[in-house]
Amino acid sequence: MSSIAELNRRFGIPGVAAVVEGKGALAQVQITGKAASGEMYLHGAHVTAWKPANAKEVVYLSPRSLYQDGAAIRGGVPVCFPWFGDKKDDPKAPAHGFVRTKAWHLDSIVQTDDAVTVTMFTESSKSTQKFWPHDFRLMHRVTFGSELLLELTAINPGSTAFTFEEALHAYYKVKDATKSRVAGLSGVHYLDKTDKLRDKTQAGDVVIEAETDRVYLNTASPLELSDPVLQRRITVAKEKSRTTVVWNPWREKAAELKDLGADQWKAMLCIEVTNVGDYAVELPPGEKHTMRARVKVG
């Protein structure tokens, strides 16, 4: 990996974007654009902040998060690939895949009008092939502007098809999760991970009243997270994603997570743009697949 100073010399844009030493001495891209400020670590290609101009911070980040090799940053937007959750055939494999805990490469930083786009990539290696035998290249292209655009592109450079799961596991900052609501899923079937993966149907808005871990199936419509305390609405639209996960750990589960803590569950709500389970993506050789999430605040 190039030094942080060398990365800043090659990619930095004075007054707009800089590569700096972030927490844990990890390389971080800091954005100070006209339309928004933001942060993105090379560790996991992980977005840790996005604040549109004249708005409050949108992304939740745990104050207890770890910033070290082999550990995922808690909060922000983790990238999950090539599996979601535990790997079914290998309990020793890292949860949510291996890309969220490895150093990615910085590909470009580009300013367009008032927005700034940061592109990072990672690819297969001996360390990834211990858990997953396929050749791949994965790119995360993030545009920090009045909207936050997340684009995750998987490329198959090999000679055989492979199947993968993926998630943009976004944590959104709320004042009180029990008072927030997620609209846009009424009538949708979901698998309830807190109830032995039973198939259920959403009735009305999603309300957080206990530990919530649901995989909504065959979804395409935008969702709206309303926060009456902060008096704002966050809209999440998506492309090439057929499942959506809504997660809040509640008090007991949060207490079990040392990088979160029992006092933090009320401050966050995850709306995850995904392709998981029966909706995993099969990618033929030489092809690519791009999943997008577009976030707006009003």
SULRAHU-V864239 format. One record per residue. N is the residue number from 0. RES is the residue in one small letter. SS is DSSP state (alpha for helix, beta for strand, coil for the rest). D_LAST is the distance of its C-alpha to the last C-alpha in Angstrom with 2 decimals. Layout:
# SULRAHU-V864239
n=(N,N)
res=(RES,RES)
ss=(SS,SS)
d_last=(D_LAST,D_LAST)
This chain:
# SULRAHU-V864239
n=(0,1,2,3,4,5,6,7,8,9,10,11,12,13,14,15,16,17,18,19,20,21,22,23,24,25,26,27,28,29,30,31,32,33,34,35,36,37,38,39,40,41,42,43,44,45,46,47,48,49,50,51,52,53,54,55,56,57,58,59,60,61,62,63,64,65,66,67,68,69,70,71,72,73,74,75,76,77,78,79,80,81,82,83,84,85,86,87,88,89,90,91,92,93,94,95,96,97,98,99,100,101,102,103,104,105,106,107,108,109,110,111,112,113,114,115,116,117,118,119,120,121,122,123,124,125,126,127,128,129,130,131,132,133,134,135,136,137,138,139,140,141,142,143,144,145,146,147,148,149,150,151,152,153,154,155,156,157,158,159,160,161,162,163,164,165,166,167,168,169,170,171,172,173,174,175,176,177,178,179,180,181,182,183,184,185,186,187,188,189,190,191,192,193,194,195,196,197,198,199,200,201,202,203,204,205,206,207,208,209,210,211,212,213,214,215,216,217,218,219,220,221,222,223,224,225,226,227,228,229,230,231,232,233,234,235,236,237,238,239,240,241,242,243,244,245,246,247,248,249,250,251,252,253,254,255,256,257,258,259,260,261,262,263,264,265,266,267,268,269,270,271,272,273,274,275,276,277,278,279,280,281,282,283,284,285,286,287,288,289,290,291,292,293,294,295,296,297)
res=(m,s,s,i,a,e,l,n,r,r,f,g,i,p,g,v,a,a,v,v,e,g,k,g,a,l,a,q,v,q,i,t,g,k,a,a,s,g,e,m,y,l,h,g,a,h,v,t,a,w,k,p,a,n,a,k,e,v,v,y,l,s,p,r,s,l,y,q,d,g,a,a,i,r,g,g,v,p,v,c,f,p,w,f,g,d,k,k,d,d,p,k,a,p,a,h,g,f,v,r,t,k,a,w,h,l,d,s,i,v,q,t,d,d,a,v,t,v,t,m,f,t,e,s,s,k,s,t,q,k,f,w,p,h,d,f,r,l,m,h,r,v,t,f,g,s,e,l,l,l,e,l,t,a,i,n,p,g,s,t,a,f,t,f,e,e,a,l,h,a,y,y,k,v,k,d,a,t,k,s,r,v,a,g,l,s,g,v,h,y,l,d,k,t,d,k,l,r,d,k,t,q,a,g,d,v,v,i,e,a,e,t,d,r,v,y,l,n,t,a,s,p,l,e,l,s,d,p,v,l,q,r,r,i,t,v,a,k,e,k,s,r,t,t,v,v,w,n,p,w,r,e,k,a,a,e,l,k,d,l,g,a,d,q,w,k,a,m,l,c,i,e,v,t,n,v,g,d,y,a,v,e,l,p,p,g,e,k,h,t,m,r,a,r,v,k,v,g)
ss=(coil,coil,coil,alpha,alpha,alpha,alpha,alpha,alpha,alpha,alpha,coil,beta,coil,coil,coil,beta,beta,beta,beta,beta,coil,alpha,alpha,alpha,coil,beta,beta,beta,beta,beta,beta,coil,coil,coil,beta,beta,beta,beta,beta,beta,coil,beta,coil,coil,beta,beta,beta,beta,beta,beta,beta,coil,coil,coil,coil,coil,coil,beta,coil,beta,coil,coil,coil,coil,coil,coil,coil,coil,coil,coil,coil,coil,coil,beta,coil,beta,beta,beta,beta,beta,beta,coil,coil,coil,coil,coil,coil,coil,coil,coil,coil,coil,coil,coil,coil,beta,coil,alpha,alpha,alpha,coil,beta,coil,beta,beta,beta,beta,beta,beta,beta,beta,coil,coil,beta,beta,beta,beta,beta,beta,beta,beta,beta,coil,coil,alpha,alpha,alpha,alpha,coil,coil,coil,coil,coil,coil,coil,beta,beta,beta,beta,beta,beta,beta,beta,coil,coil,coil,beta,beta,beta,beta,beta,beta,beta,beta,coil,coil,coil,coil,coil,coil,beta,beta,beta,beta,beta,beta,beta,beta,beta,beta,beta,beta,coil,coil,coil,alpha,alpha,alpha,coil,beta,beta,beta,coil,coil,coil,coil,coil,beta,beta,beta,beta,coil,coil,coil,coil,coil,beta,beta,beta,beta,coil,coil,coil,coil,beta,beta,coil,coil,coil,coil,beta,beta,beta,beta,beta,beta,coil,coil,coil,coil,coil,beta,beta,beta,beta,beta,coil,coil,coil,coil,beta,beta,beta,beta,beta,beta,beta,beta,coil,coil,coil,beta,beta,beta,beta,beta,beta,coil,alpha,alpha,alpha,alpha,alpha,alpha,alpha,coil,coil,coil,coil,coil,coil,coil,coil,alpha,alpha,alpha,beta,beta,beta,beta,beta,beta,beta,beta,coil,alpha,alpha,alpha,coil,beta,beta,beta,coil,coil,coil,coil,beta,beta,beta,beta,beta,beta,beta,beta,beta,beta,coil)
d_last=(39.24,39.14,38.83,35.54,37.09,38.22,34.83,33.29,36.12,35.62,31.84,30.35,28.85,29.72,26.88,24.29,25.29,28.06,29.75,30.61,32.15,29.53,30.31,33.54,34.61,32.51,31.35,27.71,25.79,23.76,21.21,20.62,19.17,17.77,14.31,14.21,16.75,17.86,20.96,22.92,26.38,29.23,30.08,28.58,26.37,23.94,20.45,20.25,17.33,14.19,12.42,10.46,11.94,11.05,9.02,10.88,12.57,10.99,14.48,17.10,20.61,23.67,25.76,28.80,28.04,31.08,31.29,34.53,36.24,36.29,33.38,29.77,27.02,25.36,21.58,19.42,19.96,23.65,25.26,27.64,30.55,33.10,32.92,30.45,31.61,35.38,37.59,39.64,42.94,42.74,41.71,42.35,39.78,36.57,33.76,30.98,33.24,34.37,31.88,29.46,32.42,34.05,33.71,32.25,33.25,31.15,31.46,29.48,26.86,25.84,23.85,22.54,21.10,18.39,17.94,20.44,21.74,23.89,26.30,28.50,31.17,33.65,36.59,39.39,42.13,44.95,42.69,40.26,43.19,44.59,41.87,41.02,43.67,41.69,41.07,37.42,35.06,31.38,28.80,25.28,23.39,20.07,18.07,16.09,13.92,10.45,10.45,12.86,15.67,18.40,21.67,24.62,27.88,31.10,34.35,37.75,40.49,43.19,45.70,44.58,41.45,39.38,36.80,33.86,30.87,27.64,24.34,21.27,21.20,17.73,17.35,13.95,14.04,13.83,15.71,17.83,18.01,20.09,17.48,14.68,14.80,14.50,14.62,16.28,19.59,21.66,25.14,24.94,27.91,27.51,29.96,29.89,30.95,31.65,34.10,36.33,33.98,34.56,32.93,30.72,28.36,24.90,24.84,21.51,18.51,19.33,20.00,21.44,24.85,27.05,27.22,25.08,25.95,25.51,25.91,24.43,26.68,26.41,22.65,20.83,17.82,14.16,13.08,10.16,10.36,9.55,10.64,12.04,13.71,11.00,8.91,5.69,5.17,6.47,8.05,11.55,13.82,17.40,20.74,24.30,23.37,25.00,24.31,21.42,22.16,20.47,22.11,22.47,25.97,26.37,28.80,31.99,30.79,28.70,31.91,33.80,31.55,32.95,30.06,27.61,29.43,29.40,27.13,24.15,23.28,21.04,18.75,17.91,17.15,18.04,16.80,19.38,19.82,23.60,26.92,29.28,32.41,33.78,30.94,32.04,32.43,35.95,36.23,39.48,41.27,40.03,36.66,33.07,29.94,26.32,23.50,19.94,16.54,13.40,10.27,6.73,3.79,0.00)
